[in-house]
């Protein structure tokens, strides 16, 4: 595949920023200024910083050793971030704007992302050994499905049955309709599965189905905030009504969780985030209990594994009824710590938080995170400038 650059300039070059290891970077761009004004309309003329990113001392060394970069979403600020390394070893951060971006899934050169009413597929158009302005991956939006506002959370690719023409199928958690669904060329979505306690498909967010764990290329486990079967009934069971459901058997394999998210199958274990309690751990499926291995100072969402490490996202809980009265509040008080926003790297062997990326300012909440294996410094093309017109690929 050939990459044609019709012009050499990049319209959003001001969006690129670089951080030395351990240094706090404060910056403001036109994009983030707009985001800040949306969060706080009265702050249109202030000189306060819009974003601060602080990497722990060995975070960049860990990225280098693992030969990867990271990407994460923040639906609250409407940003897709890429975290990598410059050639000199310093941190590189690149961001693009997508309204209410949430679920992420990386597969080879492809990156999938859900947004307010679309599911996007990006393709890395840089060939191995090449680079574009110092970046070794350039994610170009190649196609999207218009789904409507389904409040899509986790997304994944499944291996389709042999009788189907396409070898892979894009799955997503349709939180609004309390089901798993897939995309369609003629409809907003096609329902594939719903929890056994959901009596009908309705746009009512009955149980707040949110997380999806794949096993052997198939949907295996999902997380829900409750087993309620009435419009927004999950809000009454935030503290301990959460559960994990086996998609194949329809069996509820874990109960008593607090707003669980991001189940993932790794090293023959089902890992998940017990978000309302700030706990990262795994499910003992034989005993039907959750085993926490680490407390994280924030509301957990987003999880990806790299060998013996997990990278998880933490957010500052919103000051509303949805996040009030949870065990997380009491634990933060006991440990005398304020909730944080950022990424944590957890060593699965010890449960220790060994590296972190702390985010302060306009970005308060994260949703998902993925690892981009073998990529040192990624970037992406967005829609807020005309650069999308100037990048053309030929198959």
N, C-alpha and C positions, 0 to 999 in steps of 0.2 A: 504494500500500500504506500503510495507516495503522498507526501505532505507538501502542499503548495502554500507558500506565504505570499499573499498578494502585496503586502506592505510589511515593512520590518518593524514598524512601531506597534506598541501594545497600548491600547487606549486606557487600560486600568493599571498601569504600572505603579501608580501611587498606592495601590492596595497591597503591595508587597512590603514586608517588614522583616527585620532580622534581629535576633536577640542573642547576645553573648550568654554563655552558660551561667546561670545563677543571677543574671542581671534582670531587673525589672524594666520593662519597656513600656513607656506611655506614648500613645499615639492617637491621632484623630484623622480620619479620612472622610471624604464626602459621604461615602456609604454609611460609615458608622455614625456620622453626625445625624443622618436621617434616622437611623435606628434609635439613637439616643433621644431625639425629639419625639419619636413615637412612644418611647417608654415614659419620658417626662417632658411634655409639651412646653412647660415653662422654662426649660433649660436650653433654649435655642441660642442664646448668646453667651452662655457661660464659658469660661476658659478651663473648667474642670476637665480632667482627663476622661476620655470615653472608654478606655480599656487599658488594663495592666495585665501582663503575663509574666509570671515568675517561674522559671524552671529550677528544680533542685540541682545541686552541684553535679551529680552524676547522670542526670537524665539524658543529656546529649551523648555521653559515652555509651549508655545502654542502647540508644537508638542505633549507634554505629555498630556495636557488637552484634546486635540482632539483625542488622542489615534490613531495616524496614523504616517506614514512615507511618504516620497515623492520620486518620481523618475522622472528624466528629461533627455532629450537628447540634445547633441550638435553635429550637423552634421559637423560643421566646424573643431572640434577637433576629431570627431569620437568616442565619449564617451557616455556610458549609466551610469548615476550616481544614487546612492541610498543614501538618506539622512534620518537618523534615530537617535536614542538615545542609548548610552551605558547604562549599568546597573546603573552606578553612575550618570546618568543624563546629561553627557557631549555628545556633538554632535558626531555622527558616520557618516563617509562618505566612501562609497564604490563605485568603478568604474570598468567598463569593456569596452573593445574596440570593436566597430562595425563600419565598414566603412559607413560614411554618414547616421547614424541613425537619424530618424526624428520622425514619428508618433508613439504615445504611446496610449494604451488602456488597462485599468485594469478591470478585471471581475472575482470576486471571487479569486480563487487561480491562475488564468491565467493572464499572462501579454503578450500583443501583441506589436510588434515593427516592423517598417519598416526600411530597410537599403538600401544600394546602389542598389542591384538587388534582394533582398529577403524580404519576410514577415515572421517574426519569431513568434513562440508561446513558451513562457516559462511557466513552471508549478512550483509552490511552493511545494516542496516535503517534507517539515517539517510539522509534525502533530501538532495540537493545544496543547500547554503545553510543547512541546519539543523544543530543540534548538540545533544548530550546532556551536560549538566554540563561543558561546555567541550571535549568530544570531537566531532570531525566524522565519526567512523566508529565504529559499534558492531557488532561481529561476534557474531552470535547463532548457536549451533549449531542447525542446522535438521534435519540427518539424518546417520545413520552407517550404515556397513555393518560387520557383525561378520564379520571375516575369520579369526579365530583368530590365534595368534602366528606370523606368517609372516616376521618380521623385515623388514618392508617398509622400503625405503630411498627412493629418488627416486620421485616421483609427477608425473603430467602429464595434461592433457586432449588427446585427439587428435580430429581431424576424422573422423567415421565415414563409411563409404561411403554413397553416395546410396540404396542399397537398404535401408539400416538405418533404423529408425524414429527413433532418437535421433540428433541432429545431432552430438553429442560423446560421447566414450567416456573414462572415467576409467581411465588406465593406471598400473601401478605395477611397480616392481622387486621381485619376490618372491625375496628373497635366500635364504631357507631352501630353496626348491625350484629355485633356479638358473634362473629364467625370468622373462619378462615376463607379467603377468597383468592381468585386469580384474575388476571386481566382478560379483556375481551376486545376484539376489533369492532364489535357492534353494540356493546352494552357497557355500563359503568363498571360492572364486575360480575363474576360468576361465583356463587357460593359453593364451597367444597365440603365444609364441615362446620358443625356448631356443637357447643357443649350439650351434654344430655339433659341438663336442667333448663335449657332455653327452649321454650315451647313454640316460638315462631320467629322468623326473621322480621325485625322491626327496627327502624332508625331511632333507637331509644337508649343505646349504651347501657344495657341492663346489668352487665356484670363487670364491665371494664376489662374485657379481654385485651391483653397487650403484648405478651412475650411469646416467642416461638423458638423451640429448640429442634434442630434437625439431627437425624441419626441415619447413617447409611443413605443419605440423599433423600430421605423422606421426612415429612413432618411427624414428630414423635411426641413432644410435650408442649403444652401451652400454660401460661400463667394468667390468672384472673384475680381481680381484687375481691370478688365475692361469688357466691352461687345464686345470686338474686335473679329473678325472672320478671322484673318490673322496671319501668323506665327509671334509670339512674339509681336503682336500688342499691348499688354497690357503695354509695356514699354513707350508708348507715352501718357498713361493716368494714371500715377502713382499718381498724385497729387489729383485728384478728380473724377476719373472714376470708383472707386470701387463700388460694389453692393452686395446685398443679394438677393438670389433667393429662392422662395418656390418650393421645388422639386415636390410636389404633383400637384400644379396648374400651374407651370412654370411661375408664376408671379414674376416680380422683385418688391420686397416689400420695398427696401431701395436703394437709389442712393446717389451719391456725396461723397462717402467715399474715404479715402486715404489708399490704400493697406491693406484692412481689412483681419483679420485672426481670427481663433479659435472661431467660433460662438458656443454657448452652451445654452441649454434651462434649466433654473433653476428658481424655485419659480415663475412659470407662466410668466416668461419673457425671451426674447431672448437677451442674453448678447453677446458682441463681442469686439474685439480689433480693433480700428481704428489706425492701426500701424503707418502709415505715419504721423500722428499727435500726437502720443504718448498718445492716449486717451483710457481709459477703460470705457465702459458704456453699455447701453441697447438700443434696438430698440423700439420706440413707433410705433407699427405696424399700429395702427389706423390712425395716422397722417403721417406715412411714414418718420419719422425723427429719427436721432441718438441722444441720450441723454447721454453725457459724465458725469461721476461722479468722475473721478480721472485722473490727469495727471501723467504719469510715465516717468521717465528720461531715456528712451531708446526705442529701436525699439521692439514693443510688439509682442510676439508669444508664444502660449501655455497658456492654462487656464483650471483650475479645481476648482470646488466648494466644500466647506465643510461647510454646514450650512449657517451661515450669513457671511462667508468669501469666497473670491476668491483668489486663488494663481495664479499669472501670471508670465511669463518669460519676461525679458527684455534683449536686446542685444545691443552691440555697432554697429552702422551702418557702413557698409563697405564704404570705401572711393572710391566709383566708381559711375558711372552714375545712377545705379539703385536706390541708396539711396540719391542722391544729389537733392537739390531743393525742399525738402519736408517741410511741415509745422513744423515737428519735429525739424529741425535745428534752425528755428527762435525761437521756444518756448524755446529750451534749452539755446539759447543766451539771451533771455529776462529774464530767471530765473537764469542766471549766473551759469550754472551747466554743467558738462561734461556728455556725455552719459555713462551709466553703463551697466554691465552684471550681471544677477543674478535672484533671485526670490523675488517677493513682495507679501505680504499678505495684502489684501484690505478688510476693513470692509464695507460690502454692505450697512449698515445702515447710515454710515456717509461719505463714500467715502475716509476715511483716510487710509493711508498706515501705518499699525500698527506694522508690523514685516518685516524683510528682510534678505536675504542671498546674500551677495555681492561676486562676483567672478572676480578675476583679474589675468592676466597672459596669458597663452597659450589658455585658453577658452575665446572667445570673443562673441560667438553667441549661443543662445539656440533655440530649436524649440518647444518641447512639454513637458508637465508636467502632472503627474497623482498622485492621492492620493492612498496610500495603506492602506486601513482602517483596524484597529485592529492589525496592524503590527508595532512593535516598532523599530526593527533593521534588515533591509533586506540586503541580499547579493545575488550574482549571480555567476554562473559558466561561464567562458569564454573559448576562444579557443587558447589563446596565450601561454598556458602552457599545460602540459599533465594531469591536474587535471580532465578534462572532461572524461578521461579514467577510473578514479577511483571512480566515483559516479554512482552507478547502482541502479535502482529501480525495484521492482518486483510487478506486478499488482495482 
